[in-house]
Amino acid sequence: MNLPRYDYTPNDDFTDYEFYSEGPNGRIKKMITFTVAQEKPVLIYNLAFGDVNEQTGDINDVVISNNEDRDKVLATVANSINDFCNQYGNHLIFAQGSDAVRTRLYQMSISRNLKEINEEFEIRGLTSNGWEAFRKNTNYNAFLASRK
Amino acid sequence: MAENSNDTVAKNGSAKSSNYVKHYADSAYVAKKTQKARETLQQFPVPEKYCK
């Protein structure tokens, strides 16, 4: 994806990534982590993403940062999927916001950058009727990404 | 080649890993998100055509 993104640091097994969002609300530490969500019939990893409280180390899933860099953050997350898949193979990656508002924000970012995302990834969306190929102007409850 | 014992370069990538990045998998937040993902995937299995 040829979109601006943040540099990040993965941990030693490339399952966790940290980076800093920079914008009007300051420098905010972010984390991305991949965990196994399903082993059979096909391996699917969950992608969790959030702000890190640097004092406590806790992850904040309530506040929306409003750091005016959503697309840059999305490109950073997409790049972490690439690095993760480089290590572990091309598996399905599941992502879902912690609430409907956040899921909608993810959906809007994906829609805005769908052309660039589709160069590298297949994106599926979950509706109340099940999974389908991601389409703009459709509301989804969760997403699946797979590297082409 | 790693620059020191705490850094390694990603296979086919440029990102350097670090022992100092926390493992978040055991955090309550990630555990909750993983469980939610499991429940969603059980309720809505991914069709085989999307698994290839």
N, CA and C atoms of all chains as a GROMACS GRO file, in nm:
protein
  600
    1MET      N    1   0.084  -0.119   0.000
    1MET     CA    2   0.000   0.000   0.000
    1MET      C    3   0.087   0.124   0.000
    2ASN      N    4   0.063   0.210  -0.096
    2ASN     CA    5   0.144   0.330  -0.106
    2ASN      C    6   0.077   0.446  -0.032
    3LEU      N    7   0.058   0.429   0.096
    3LEU     CA    8  -0.005   0.532   0.180
    3LEU      C    9   0.091   0.566   0.294
    4PRO      N   10   0.088   0.692   0.340
    4PRO     CA   11   0.173   0.728   0.455
    4PRO      C   12   0.139   0.641   0.575
    5ARG      N   13   0.239   0.600   0.649
    5ARG     CA   14   0.216   0.519   0.768
    5ARG      C   15   0.324   0.547   0.871
    6TYR      N   16   0.297   0.509   0.993
    6TYR     CA   17   0.393   0.526   1.100
    6TYR      C   18   0.492   0.410   1.103
    7ASP      N   19   0.613   0.439   1.146
    7ASP     CA   20   0.707   0.331   1.177
    7ASP      C   21   0.663   0.267   1.308
    8TYR      N   22   0.679   0.138   1.318
    8TYR     CA   23   0.644   0.071   1.442
    8TYR      C   24   0.755  -0.024   1.483
    9THR      N   25   0.743  -0.072   1.606
    9THR     CA   26   0.838  -0.172   1.655
    9THR      C   27   0.762  -0.297   1.691
   10PRO      N   28   0.794  -0.409   1.626
   10PRO     CA   29   0.731  -0.536   1.666
   10PRO      C   30   0.804  -0.596   1.786
   11ASN      N   31   0.736  -0.686   1.857
   11ASN     CA   32   0.809  -0.758   1.961
   11ASN      C   33   0.890  -0.871   1.897
   12ASP      N   34   0.952  -0.950   1.981
   12ASP     CA   35   1.049  -1.046   1.927
   12ASP      C   36   0.984  -1.158   1.847
   13ASP      N   37   0.855  -1.182   1.864
   13ASP     CA   38   0.791  -1.287   1.782
   13ASP      C   39   0.691  -1.229   1.681
   14PHE      N   40   0.693  -1.098   1.665
   14PHE     CA   41   0.611  -1.031   1.561
   14PHE      C   42   0.460  -1.052   1.579
   15THR      N   43   0.417  -1.069   1.704
   15THR     CA   44   0.273  -1.075   1.731
   15THR      C   45   0.221  -0.943   1.788
   16ASP      N   46   0.311  -0.860   1.838
   16ASP     CA   47   0.270  -0.734   1.898
   16ASP      C   48   0.352  -0.620   1.837
   17TYR      N   49   0.286  -0.507   1.815
   17TYR     CA   50   0.350  -0.393   1.749
   17TYR      C   51   0.314  -0.266   1.825
   18GLU      N   52   0.410  -0.177   1.840
   18GLU     CA   53   0.385  -0.049   1.906
   18GLU      C   54   0.429   0.064   1.815
   19PHE      N   55   0.350   0.171   1.816
   19PHE     CA   56   0.389   0.291   1.742
   19PHE      C   57   0.323   0.412   1.807
   20TYR      N   58   0.362   0.530   1.761
   20TYR     CA   59   0.306   0.654   1.814
   20TYR      C   60   0.230   0.728   1.707
   21SER      N   61   0.104   0.759   1.737
   21SER     CA   62   0.023   0.848   1.655
   21SER      C   63   0.061   0.991   1.693
   22GLU      N   64   0.076   1.076   1.591
   22GLU     CA   65   0.113   1.216   1.618
   22GLU      C   66   0.014   1.307   1.550
   23GLY      N   67  -0.045   1.399   1.626
   23GLY     CA   68  -0.145   1.489   1.570
   23GLY      C   69  -0.181   1.598   1.669
   24PRO      N   70  -0.293   1.666   1.644
   24PRO     CA   71  -0.333   1.779   1.729
   24PRO      C   72  -0.349   1.742   1.876
   25ASN      N   73  -0.381   1.619   1.905
   25ASN     CA   74  -0.398   1.578   2.045
   25ASN      C   75  -0.272   1.517   2.104
   26GLY      N   76  -0.160   1.539   2.035
   26GLY     CA   77  -0.033   1.498   2.091
   26GLY      C   78   0.018   1.366   2.037
   27ARG      N   79   0.109   1.307   2.114
   27ARG     CA   80   0.175   1.183   2.076
   27ARG      C   81   0.111   1.071   2.157
   28ILE      N   82   0.044   0.981   2.088
   28ILE     CA   83  -0.034   0.877   2.155
   28ILE      C   84   0.022   0.740   2.120
   29LYS      N   85   0.057   0.664   2.222
   29LYS     CA   86   0.112   0.531   2.200
   29LYS      C   87   0.000   0.434   2.161
   30LYS      N   88   0.023   0.358   2.056
   30LYS     CA   89  -0.076   0.261   2.006
   30LYS      C   90  -0.016   0.122   2.006
   31MET      N   91  -0.103   0.025   2.018
   31MET     CA   92  -0.057  -0.114   2.008
   31MET      C   93  -0.145  -0.191   1.910
   32ILE      N   94  -0.084  -0.289   1.846
   32ILE     CA   95  -0.155  -0.384   1.760
   32ILE      C   96  -0.111  -0.522   1.806
   33THR      N   97  -0.204  -0.613   1.823
   33THR     CA   98  -0.162  -0.749   1.860
   33THR      C   99  -0.247  -0.852   1.788
   34PHE      N  100  -0.185  -0.964   1.758
   34PHE     CA  101  -0.252  -1.074   1.687
   34PHE      C  102  -0.262  -1.194   1.780
   35THR      N  103  -0.383  -1.246   1.796
   35THR     CA  104  -0.404  -1.366   1.878
   35THR      C  105  -0.489  -1.465   1.799
   36VAL      N  106  -0.479  -1.591   1.834
   36VAL     CA  107  -0.557  -1.692   1.763
   36VAL      C  108  -0.704  -1.683   1.805
   37ALA      N  109  -0.791  -1.662   1.707
   37ALA     CA  110  -0.934  -1.656   1.733
   37ALA      C  111  -1.003  -1.786   1.697
   38GLN      N  112  -0.947  -1.858   1.602
   38GLN     CA  113  -1.006  -1.985   1.559
   38GLN      C  114  -0.893  -2.073   1.503
   39GLU      N  115  -0.893  -2.200   1.545
   39GLU     CA  116  -0.789  -2.290   1.494
   39GLU      C  117  -0.839  -2.378   1.381
   40LYS      N  118  -0.965  -2.423   1.390
   40LYS     CA  119  -1.022  -2.511   1.288
   40LYS      C  120  -1.160  -2.462   1.249
   41PRO      N  121  -1.204  -2.486   1.126
   41PRO     CA  122  -1.137  -2.560   1.019
   41PRO      C  123  -1.026  -2.481   0.950
   42VAL      N  124  -1.020  -2.353   0.978
   42VAL     CA  125  -0.912  -2.274   0.919
   42VAL      C  126  -0.862  -2.178   1.027
   43LEU      N  127  -0.732  -2.156   1.028
   43LEU     CA  128  -0.671  -2.070   1.129
   43LEU      C  129  -0.705  -1.924   1.102
   44ILE      N  130  -0.761  -1.859   1.203
   44ILE     CA  131  -0.796  -1.717   1.191
   44ILE      C  132  -0.738  -1.644   1.312
   45TYR      N  133  -0.671  -1.533   1.285
   45TYR     CA  134  -0.615  -1.452   1.392
   45TYR      C  135  -0.701  -1.329   1.415
   46ASN      N  136  -0.715  -1.292   1.541
   46ASN     CA  137  -0.782  -1.167   1.575
   46ASN      C  138  -0.678  -1.056   1.583
   47LEU      N  139  -0.713  -0.944   1.524
   47LEU     CA  140  -0.628  -0.825   1.536
   47LEU      C  141  -0.692  -0.731   1.637
   48ALA      N  142  -0.621  -0.705   1.746
   48ALA     CA  143  -0.669  -0.609   1.847
   48ALA      C  144  -0.581  -0.485   1.838
   49PHE      N  145  -0.645  -0.371   1.860
   49PHE     CA  146  -0.577  -0.244   1.838
   49PHE      C  147  -0.627  -0.145   1.941
   50GLY      N  148  -0.540  -0.066   1.998
   50GLY     CA  149  -0.587   0.032   2.096
   50GLY      C  150  -0.477   0.127   2.140
   51ASP      N  151  -0.516   0.223   2.225
   51ASP     CA  152  -0.422   0.319   2.282
   51ASP      C  153  -0.362   0.259   2.409
   52VAL      N  154  -0.235   0.288   2.431
   52VAL     CA  155  -0.167   0.238   2.551
   52VAL      C  156  -0.147   0.354   2.647
   53ASN      N  157  -0.189   0.338   2.771
   53ASN     CA  158  -0.161   0.436   2.875
   53ASN      C  159  -0.016   0.415   2.918
   54GLU      N  160   0.067   0.513   2.892
   54GLU     CA  161   0.211   0.494   2.918
   54GLU      C  162   0.244   0.489   3.066
   55GLN      N  163   0.155   0.543   3.151
   55GLN     CA  164   0.181   0.537   3.295
   55GLN      C  165   0.148   0.399   3.351
   56THR      N  166   0.034   0.344   3.310
   56THR     CA  167  -0.012   0.218   3.369
   56THR      C  168   0.014   0.096   3.280
   57GLY      N  169   0.034   0.122   3.150
   57GLY     CA  170   0.048   0.011   3.056
   57GLY      C  171  -0.086  -0.046   3.012
   58ASP      N  172  -0.196   0.008   3.069
   58ASP     CA  173  -0.329  -0.041   3.031
   58ASP      C  174  -0.365   0.004   2.890
   59ILE      N  175  -0.454  -0.070   2.830
   59ILE     CA  176  -0.500  -0.038   2.695
   59ILE      C  177  -0.635   0.031   2.705
   60ASN      N  178  -0.647   0.143   2.638
   60ASN     CA  179  -0.769   0.221   2.642
   60ASN      C  180  -0.852   0.190   2.519
   61ASP      N  181  -0.970   0.136   2.540
   61ASP     CA  182  -1.057   0.105   2.426
   61ASP      C  183  -1.183   0.191   2.428
   62VAL      N  184  -1.180   0.296   2.508
   62VAL     CA  185  -1.299   0.380   2.519
   62VAL      C  186  -1.285   0.511   2.442
   63VAL      N  187  -1.171   0.578   2.463
   63VAL     CA  188  -1.152   0.710   2.402
   63VAL      C  189  -1.119   0.697   2.254
   64ILE      N  190  -1.180   0.783   2.174
   64ILE     CA  191  -1.142   0.795   2.033
   64ILE      C  192  -1.042   0.910   2.026
   65SER      N  193  -0.923   0.883   1.975
   65SER     CA  194  -0.811   0.976   1.987
   65SER      C  195  -0.835   1.109   1.916
   66ASN      N  196  -0.906   1.105   1.803
   66ASN     CA  197  -0.926   1.226   1.723
   66ASN      C  198  -0.795   1.294   1.690
   67ASN      N  199  -0.696   1.217   1.652
   67ASN     CA  200  -0.566   1.276   1.622
   67ASN      C  201  -0.551   1.305   1.472
   68GLU      N  202  -0.662   1.304   1.403
   68GLU     CA  203  -0.668   1.341   1.261
   68GLU      C  204  -0.569   1.262   1.175
   69ASP      N  205  -0.551   1.138   1.207
   69ASP     CA  206  -0.456   1.056   1.130
   69ASP      C  207  -0.512   0.915   1.107
   70ARG      N  208  -0.644   0.907   1.097
   70ARG     CA  209  -0.705   0.772   1.090
   70ARG      C  210  -0.652   0.691   0.973
   71ASP      N  211  -0.636   0.756   0.857
   71ASP     CA  212  -0.592   0.679   0.741
   71ASP      C  213  -0.446   0.634   0.756
   72LYS      N  214  -0.365   0.721   0.819
   72LYS     CA  215  -0.226   0.684   0.842
   72LYS      C  216  -0.218   0.567   0.941
   73VAL      N  217  -0.305   0.570   1.041
   73VAL     CA  218  -0.310   0.460   1.138
   73VAL      C  219  -0.357   0.332   1.068
   74LEU      N  220  -0.458   0.345   0.981
   74LEU     CA  221  -0.506   0.226   0.909
   74LEU      C  222  -0.394   0.166   0.823
   75ALA      N  223  -0.319   0.252   0.755
   75ALA     CA  224  -0.209   0.202   0.672
   75ALA      C  225  -0.103   0.134   0.758
   76THR      N  226  -0.083   0.185   0.879
   76THR     CA  227   0.013   0.124   0.972
   76THR      C  228  -0.036  -0.014   1.014
   77VAL      N  229  -0.164  -0.022   1.045
   77VAL     CA  230  -0.221  -0.152   1.084
   77VAL      C  231  -0.211  -0.251   0.968
   78ALA      N  232  -0.242  -0.204   0.847
   78ALA     CA  233  -0.233  -0.292   0.730
   78ALA      C  234  -0.090  -0.342   0.711
   79ASN      N  235   0.007  -0.254   0.735
   79ASN     CA  236   0.146  -0.296   0.719
   79ASN      C  237   0.185  -0.399   0.824
   80SER      N  238   0.128  -0.386   0.942
   80SER     CA  239   0.157  -0.486   1.046
   80SER      C  240   0.103  -0.623   1.005
   81ILE      N  241  -0.010  -0.624   0.933
   81ILE     CA  242  -0.063  -0.753   0.883
   81ILE      C  243   0.039  -0.814   0.787
   82ASN      N  244   0.100  -0.730   0.704
   82ASN     CA  245   0.203  -0.780   0.613
   82ASN      C  246   0.320  -0.841   0.689
   83ASP      N  247   0.368  -0.770   0.790
   83ASP     CA  248   0.482  -0.822   0.866
   83ASP      C  249   0.444  -0.950   0.941
   84PHE      N  250   0.322  -0.950   0.996
   84PHE     CA  251   0.276  -1.070   1.067
   84PHE      C  252   0.269  -1.188   0.971
   85CYS      N  253   0.211  -1.165   0.851
   85CYS     CA  254   0.197  -1.275   0.754
   85CYS      C  255   0.333  -1.318   0.700
   86ASN      N  256   0.429  -1.226   0.694
   86ASN     CA  257   0.564  -1.265   0.653
   86ASN      C  258   0.622  -1.368   0.749
   87GLN      N  259   0.583  -1.358   0.875
   87GLN     CA  260   0.635  -1.449   0.977
   87GLN      C  261   0.554  -1.578   0.988
   88TYR      N  262   0.422  -1.565   0.977
   88TYR     CA  263   0.333  -1.677   1.012
   88TYR      C  264   0.255  -1.734   0.895
   89GLY      N  265   0.266  -1.673   0.777
   89GLY     CA  266   0.192  -1.721   0.662
   89GLY      C  267   0.066  -1.639   0.639
   90ASN      N  268   0.007  -1.659   0.523
   90ASN     CA  269  -0.110  -1.579   0.486
   90ASN      C  270  -0.238  -1.636   0.547
   91HIS      N  271  -0.268  -1.595   0.666
   91HIS     CA  272  -0.389  -1.641   0.734
   91HIS      C  273  -0.496  -1.532   0.730
   92LEU      N  274  -0.618  -1.572   0.758
   92LEU     CA  275  -0.726  -1.475   0.769
   92LEU      C  276  -0.707  -1.393   0.897
   93ILE      N  277  -0.730  -1.263   0.887
   93ILE     CA  278  -0.718  -1.173   1.001
   93ILE      C  279  -0.855  -1.112   1.027
   94PHE      N  280  -0.904  -1.132   1.148
   94PHE     CA  281  -1.036  -1.082   1.190
   94PHE      C  282  -1.017  -0.951   1.267
   95ALA      N  283  -1.104  -0.854   1.241
   95ALA     CA  284  -1.098  -0.728   1.316
   95ALA      C  285  -1.239  -0.676   1.340
   96GLN      N  286  -1.258  -0.623   1.459
   96GLN     CA  287  -1.389  -0.572   1.498
   96GLN      C  288  -1.367  -0.460   1.599
   97GLY      N  289  -1.437  -0.349   1.582
   97GLY     CA  290  -1.425  -0.241   1.678
   97GLY      C  291  -1.482  -0.282   1.812
   98SER      N  292  -1.441  -0.210   1.918
   98SER     CA  293  -1.492  -0.244   2.051
   98SER      C  294  -1.637  -0.203   2.068
   99ASP      N  295  -1.686  -0.118   1.980
   99ASP     CA  296  -1.829  -0.084   1.979
   99ASP      C  297  -1.867  -0.047   1.836
  100ALA      N  298  -1.997  -0.021   1.817
  100ALA     CA  299  -2.046   0.005   1.682
  100ALA      C  300  -1.986   0.131   1.622
  101VAL      N  301  -1.962   0.231   1.708
  101VAL     CA  302  -1.905   0.357   1.658
  101VAL      C  303  -1.765   0.334   1.603
  102ARG      N  304  -1.686   0.261   1.680
  102ARG     CA  305  -1.548   0.236   1.636
  102ARG      C  306  -1.546   0.146   1.512
  103THR      N  307  -1.632   0.047   1.509
  103THR     CA  308  -1.638  -0.039   1.390
  103THR      C  309  -1.673   0.043   1.266
  104ARG      N  310  -1.764   0.139   1.286
  104ARG     CA  311  -1.804   0.227   1.176
  104ARG      C  312  -1.685   0.314   1.130
  105LEU      N  313  -1.604   0.358   1.224
  105LEU     CA  314  -1.485   0.437   1.187
  105LEU      C  315  -1.388   0.352   1.104
  106TYR      N  316  -1.370   0.225   1.145
  106TYR     CA  317  -1.284   0.135   1.066
  106TYR      C  318  -1.340   0.121   0.925
  107GLN      N  319  -1.472   0.103   0.920
  107GLN     CA  320  -1.538   0.083   0.790
  107GLN      C  321  -1.516   0.204   0.699
  108MET      N  322  -1.528   0.324   0.756
  108MET     CA  323  -1.510   0.446   0.676
  108MET      C  324  -1.366   0.458   0.627
  109SER      N  325  -1.270   0.422   0.711
  109SER     CA  326  -1.130   0.429   0.669
  109SER      C  327  -1.102   0.328   0.558
  110ILE      N  328  -1.158   0.208   0.573
  110ILE     CA  329  -1.138   0.107   0.467
  110ILE      C  330  -1.201   0.157   0.337
  111SER      N  331  -1.321   0.213   0.346
  111SER     CA  332  -1.389   0.262   0.225
  111SER      C  333  -1.309   0.370   0.155
  112ARG      N  334  -1.255   0.463   0.235
  112ARG     CA  335  -1.178   0.574   0.176
  112ARG      C  336  -1.054   0.524   0.102
  113ASN      N  337  -0.998   0.414   0.149
  113ASN     CA  338  -0.871   0.366   0.095
  113ASN      C  339  -0.884   0.230   0.027
  114LEU      N  340  -1.005   0.198  -0.015
  114LEU     CA  341  -1.031   0.062  -0.064
  114LEU      C  342  -0.946   0.026  -0.185
  115LYS      N  343  -0.927   0.122  -0.274
  115LYS     CA  344  -0.848   0.092  -0.395
  115LYS      C  345  -0.706   0.048  -0.357
  116GLU      N  346  -0.643   0.125  -0.268
  116GLU     CA  347  -0.505   0.090  -0.227
  116GLU      C  348  -0.504  -0.041  -0.148
  117ILE      N  349  -0.603  -0.058  -0.061
  117ILE     CA  350  -0.608  -0.180   0.020
  117ILE      C  351  -0.625  -0.302  -0.068
  118ASN      N  352  -0.710  -0.290  -0.170
  118ASN     CA  353  -0.739  -0.403  -0.258
  118ASN      C  354  -0.620  -0.445  -0.344
  119GLU      N  355  -0.520  -0.358  -0.351
  119GLU     CA  356  -0.399  -0.399  -0.424
  119GLU      C  357  -0.328  -0.513  -0.352
  120GLU      N  358  -0.343  -0.518  -0.220
  120GLU     CA  359  -0.269  -0.619  -0.142
  120GLU      C  360  -0.357  -0.716  -0.065
  121PHE      N  361  -0.480  -0.672  -0.035
  121PHE     CA  362  -0.564  -0.753   0.053
  121PHE      C  363  -0.703  -0.776  -0.007
  122GLU      N  364  -0.762  -0.890   0.030
  122GLU     CA  365  -0.905  -0.912   0.010
  122GLU      C  366  -0.972  -0.875   0.142
  123ILE      N  367  -1.075  -0.794   0.135
  123ILE     CA  368  -1.147  -0.754   0.257
  123ILE      C  369  -1.289  -0.808   0.249
  124ARG      N  370  -1.333  -0.872   0.357
  124ARG     CA  371  -1.472  -0.919   0.369
  124ARG      C  372  -1.537  -0.844   0.485
  125GLY      N  373  -1.667  -0.831   0.477
  125GLY     CA  374  -1.740  -0.766   0.585
  125GLY      C  375  -1.849  -0.858   0.636
  126LEU      N  376  -1.882  -0.843   0.766
  126LEU     CA  377  -1.985  -0.926   0.827
  126LEU      C  378  -2.113  -0.844   0.845
  127THR      N  379  -2.220  -0.889   0.783
  127THR     CA  380  -2.352  -0.830   0.805
  127THR      C  381  -2.434  -0.929   0.888
  128SER      N  382  -2.557  -0.893   0.915
  128SER     CA  383  -2.644  -0.984   0.990
  128SER      C  384  -2.675  -1.110   0.910
  129ASN      N  385  -2.643  -1.107   0.780
  129ASN     CA  386  -2.666  -1.225   0.695
  129ASN      C  387  -2.539  -1.307   0.674
  130GLY      N  388  -2.430  -1.266   0.733
  130GLY     CA  389  -2.306  -1.340   0.717
  130GLY      C  390  -2.200  -1.260   0.644
  131TRP      N  391  -2.097  -1.331   0.598
  131TRP     CA  392  -1.980  -1.268   0.537
  131TRP      C  393  -2.002  -1.242   0.389
  132GLU      N  394  -1.948  -1.130   0.343
  132GLU     CA  395  -1.955  -1.096   0.200
  132GLU      C  396  -1.833  -1.013   0.164
  133ALA      N  397  -1.807  -1.001   0.034
  133ALA     CA  398  -1.698  -0.914  -0.011
  133ALA      C  399  -1.731  -0.771   0.031
  134PHE      N  400  -1.632  -0.700   0.080
  134PHE     CA  401  -1.652  -0.564   0.130
  134PHE      C  402  -1.703  -0.474   0.018
  135ARG      N  403  -1.809  -0.401   0.049
  135ARG     CA  404  -1.863  -0.302  -0.044
  135ARG      C  405  -1.875  -0.169   0.028
  136LYS      N  406  -1.849  -0.061  -0.046
  136LYS     CA  407  -1.870   0.071   0.012
  136LYS      C  408  -2.019   0.091   0.041
  137ASN      N  409  -2.047   0.179   0.136
  137ASN     CA  410  -2.184   0.215   0.171
  137ASN      C  411  -2.266   0.099   0.227
  138THR      N  412  -2.198   0.003   0.284
  138THR     CA  413  -2.266  -0.107   0.354
  138THR      C  414  -2.212  -0.108   0.497
  139ASN      N  415  -2.301  -0.124   0.593
  139ASN     CA  416  -2.258  -0.127   0.733
  139ASN      C  417  -2.221  -0.269   0.774
  140TYR      N  418  -2.103  -0.282   0.832
  140TYR     CA  419  -2.053  -0.413   0.873
  140TYR      C  420  -2.030  -0.419   1.025
  141ASN      N  421  -2.039  -0.540   1.077
  141ASN     CA  422  -2.015  -0.562   1.220
  141ASN      C  423  -1.872  -0.606   1.250
  142ALA      N  424  -1.802  -0.655   1.148
  142ALA     CA  425  -1.664  -0.701   1.165
  142ALA      C  426  -1.603  -0.716   1.026
  143PHE      N  427  -1.473  -0.738   1.023
  143PHE     CA  428  -1.402  -0.746   0.895
  143PHE      C  429  -1.305  -0.864   0.896
  144LEU      N  430  -1.278  -0.914   0.779
  144LEU     CA  431  -1.175  -1.016   0.759
  144LEU      C  432  -1.081  -0.967   0.651
  145ALA      N  433  -0.953  -0.980   0.675
  145ALA     CA  434  -0.855  -0.944   0.573
  145ALA      C  435  -0.771  -1.065   0.540
  146SER      N  436  -0.742  -1.082   0.413
  146SER     CA  437  -0.646  -1.186   0.374
  146SER      C  438  -0.555  -1.127   0.268
  147ARG      N  439  -0.428  -1.158   0.281
  147ARG     CA  440  -0.330  -1.105   0.188
  147ARG      C  441  -0.339  -1.179   0.057
  148LYS      N  442  -0.333  -1.104  -0.054
  148LYS     CA  443  -0.342  -1.168  -0.187
  148LYS      C  444  -0.213  -1.242  -0.219
  149MET      N  445   2.135  -0.953   0.950
  149MET     CA  446   2.185  -0.999   1.080
  149MET      C  447   2.142  -0.901   1.188
  150ALA      N  448   2.113  -0.952   1.304
  150ALA     CA  449   2.069  -0.865   1.413
  150ALA      C  450   2.180  -0.769   1.453
  151GLU      N  451   2.142  -0.645   1.484
  151GLU     CA  452   2.241  -0.547   1.525
  151GLU      C  453   2.288  -0.573   1.667
  152ASN      N  454   2.199  -0.626   1.750
  152ASN     CA  455   2.240  -0.668   1.883
  152ASN      C  456   2.144  -0.775   1.930
  153SER      N  457   2.164  -0.824   2.050
  153SER     CA  458   2.086  -0.938   2.096
  153SER      C  459   1.938  -0.906   2.114
  154ASN      N  460   1.902  -0.776   2.119
  154ASN     CA  461   1.763  -0.740   2.142
  154ASN      C  462   1.688  -0.707   2.014
  155ASP      N  463   1.756  -0.702   1.903
  155ASP     CA  464   1.693  -0.660   1.779
  155ASP      C  465   1.710  -0.765   1.671
  156THR      N  466   1.603  -0.792   1.597
  156THR     CA  467   1.612  -0.876   1.479
  156THR      C  468   1.533  -0.811   1.368
  157VAL      N  469   1.570  -0.840   1.245
  157VAL     CA  470   1.502  -0.780   1.130
  157VAL      C  471   1.397  -0.876   1.080
  158ALA      N  472   1.277  -0.822   1.051
  158ALA     CA  473   1.167  -0.906   1.004
  158ALA      C  474   1.204  -0.975   0.875
  159LYS      N  475   1.160  -1.100   0.865
  159LYS     CA  476   1.179  -1.175   0.742
  159LYS      C  477   1.108  -1.101   0.629
  160ASN      N  478   1.174  -1.075   0.520
  160ASN     CA  479   1.116  -1.004   0.405
  160ASN      C  480   1.065  -0.865   0.440
  161GLY      N  481   1.106  -0.809   0.548
  161GLY     CA  482   1.057  -0.677   0.585
  161GLY      C  483   1.169  -0.594   0.645
  162SER      N  484   1.136  -0.471   0.680
  162SER     CA  485   1.238  -0.381   0.731
  162SER      C  486   1.220  -0.351   0.879
  163ALA      N  487   1.106  -0.390   0.936
  163ALA     CA  488   1.082  -0.358   1.076
  163ALA      C  489   1.174  -0.439   1.165
  164LYS      N  490   1.227  -0.371   1.267
  164LYS     CA  491   1.313  -0.442   1.362
  164LYS      C  492   1.232  -0.476   1.485
  165SER      N  493   1.248  -0.598   1.531
  165SER     CA  494   1.176  -0.638   1.652
  165SER      C  495   1.256  -0.599   1.774
  166SER      N  496   1.188  -0.597   1.887
  166SER     CA  497   1.255  -0.562   2.011
  166SER      C  498   1.200  -0.644   2.125
  167ASN      N  499   1.289  -0.686   2.214
  167ASN     CA  500   1.244  -0.757   2.334
  167ASN      C  501   1.167  -0.665   2.427
  168TYR      N  502   1.178  -0.534   2.403
  168TYR     CA  503   1.118  -0.439   2.496
  168TYR      C  504   0.972  -0.410   2.466
  169VAL      N  505   0.922  -0.457   2.352
  169VAL     CA  506   0.780  -0.439   2.321
  169VAL      C  507   0.702  -0.544   2.399
  170LYS      N  508   0.600  -0.494   2.468
  170LYS     CA  509   0.522  -0.580   2.557
  170LYS      C  510   0.443  -0.685   2.478
  171HIS      N  511   0.422  -0.800   2.539
  171HIS     CA  512   0.328  -0.898   2.486
  171HIS      C  513   0.191  -0.865   2.544
  172TYR      N  514   0.100  -0.824   2.457
  172TYR     CA  515  -0.030  -0.778   2.504
  172TYR      C  516  -0.135  -0.889   2.510
  173ALA      N  517  -0.101  -1.007   2.460
  173ALA     CA  518  -0.202  -1.113   2.447
  173ALA      C  519  -0.270  -1.148   2.579
  174ASP      N  520  -0.197  -1.134   2.690
  174ASP     CA  521  -0.254  -1.172   2.820
  174ASP      C  522  -0.329  -1.057   2.887
  175SER      N  523  -0.330  -0.941   2.825
  175SER     CA  524  -0.401  -0.828   2.888
  175SER      C  525  -0.551  -0.853   2.883
  176ALA      N  526  -0.621  -0.795   2.978
  176ALA     CA  527  -0.767  -0.815   2.986
  176ALA      C  528  -0.834  -0.765   2.857
  177TYR      N  529  -0.785  -0.656   2.805
  177TYR     CA  530  -0.845  -0.598   2.684
  177TYR      C  531  -0.833  -0.694   2.566
  178VAL      N  532  -0.714  -0.746   2.544
  178VAL     CA  533  -0.693  -0.836   2.430
  178VAL      C  534  -0.767  -0.967   2.452
  179ALA      N  535  -0.766  -1.017   2.576
  179ALA     CA  536  -0.840  -1.141   2.605
  179ALA      C  537  -0.988  -1.124   2.574
  180LYS      N  538  -1.042  -1.006   2.610
  180LYS     CA  539  -1.184  -0.978   2.585
  180LYS      C  540  -1.211  -0.970   2.434
  181LYS      N  541  -1.120  -0.904   2.362
  181LYS     CA  542  -1.137  -0.891   2.217
  181LYS      C  543  -1.127  -1.027   2.148
  182THR      N  544  -1.034  -1.110   2.195
  182THR     CA  545  -1.017  -1.242   2.135
  182THR      C  546  -1.141  -1.327   2.159
  183GLN      N  547  -1.194  -1.319   2.281
  183GLN     CA  548  -1.314  -1.396   2.312
  183GLN      C  549  -1.432  -1.350   2.227
  184LYS      N  550  -1.444  -1.220   2.209
  184LYS     CA  551  -1.552  -1.165   2.127
  184LYS      C  552  -1.537  -1.213   1.982
  185ALA      N  553  -1.414  -1.217   1.934
  185ALA     CA  554  -1.390  -1.265   1.797
  185ALA      C  555  -1.430  -1.413   1.785
  186ARG      N  556  -1.394  -1.491   1.887
  186ARG     CA  557  -1.430  -1.635   1.884
  186ARG      C  558  -1.580  -1.653   1.877
  187GLU      N  559  -1.650  -1.575   1.959
  187GLU     CA  560  -1.796  -1.587   1.962
  187GLU      C  561  -1.857  -1.545   1.828
  188THR      N  562  -1.804  -1.439   1.771
  188THR     CA  563  -1.856  -1.391   1.641
  188THR      C  564  -1.831  -1.496   1.533
  189LEU      N  565  -1.713  -1.554   1.534
  189LEU     CA  566  -1.679  -1.654   1.430
  189LEU      C  567  -1.758  -1.784   1.448
  190GLN      N  568  -1.792  -1.814   1.573
  190GLN     CA  569  -1.878  -1.931   1.594
  190GLN      C  570  -2.019  -1.905   1.543
  191GLN      N  571  -2.066  -1.783   1.566
  191GLN     CA  572  -2.201  -1.747   1.523
  191GLN      C  573  -2.208  -1.729   1.371
  192PHE      N  574  -2.100  -1.675   1.315
  192PHE     CA  575  -2.096  -1.651   1.170
  192PHE      C  576  -1.970  -1.714   1.112
  193PRO      N  577  -1.972  -1.844   1.086
  193PRO     CA  578  -1.853  -1.910   1.030
  193PRO      C  579  -1.816  -1.850   0.895
  194VAL      N  580  -1.687  -1.846   0.870
  194VAL     CA  581  -1.640  -1.792   0.742
  194VAL      C  582  -1.664  -1.895   0.632
  195PRO      N  583  -1.734  -1.859   0.524
  195PRO     CA  584  -1.758  -1.955   0.416
  195PRO      C  585  -1.627  -2.007   0.358
  196GLU      N  586  -1.631  -2.130   0.315
  196GLU     CA  587  -1.510  -2.193   0.262
  196GLU      C  588  -1.449  -2.114   0.147
  197LYS      N  589  -1.535  -2.051   0.066
  197LYS     CA  590  -1.483  -1.977  -0.050
  197LYS      C  591  -1.395  -1.859  -0.008
  198TYR      N  592  -1.411  -1.813   0.116
  198TYR     CA  593  -1.327  -1.702   0.164
  198TYR      C  594  -1.205  -1.751   0.240
  199CYS      N  595  -1.190  -1.881   0.251
  199CYS     CA  596  -1.079  -1.936   0.329
  199CYS      C  597  -0.959  -1.973   0.243
  200LYS      N  598  -0.969  -1.952   0.114
  200LYS     CA  599  -0.860  -1.994   0.026
  200LYS      C  600  -0.761  -1.882   0.005
   0.00000   0.00000   0.00000
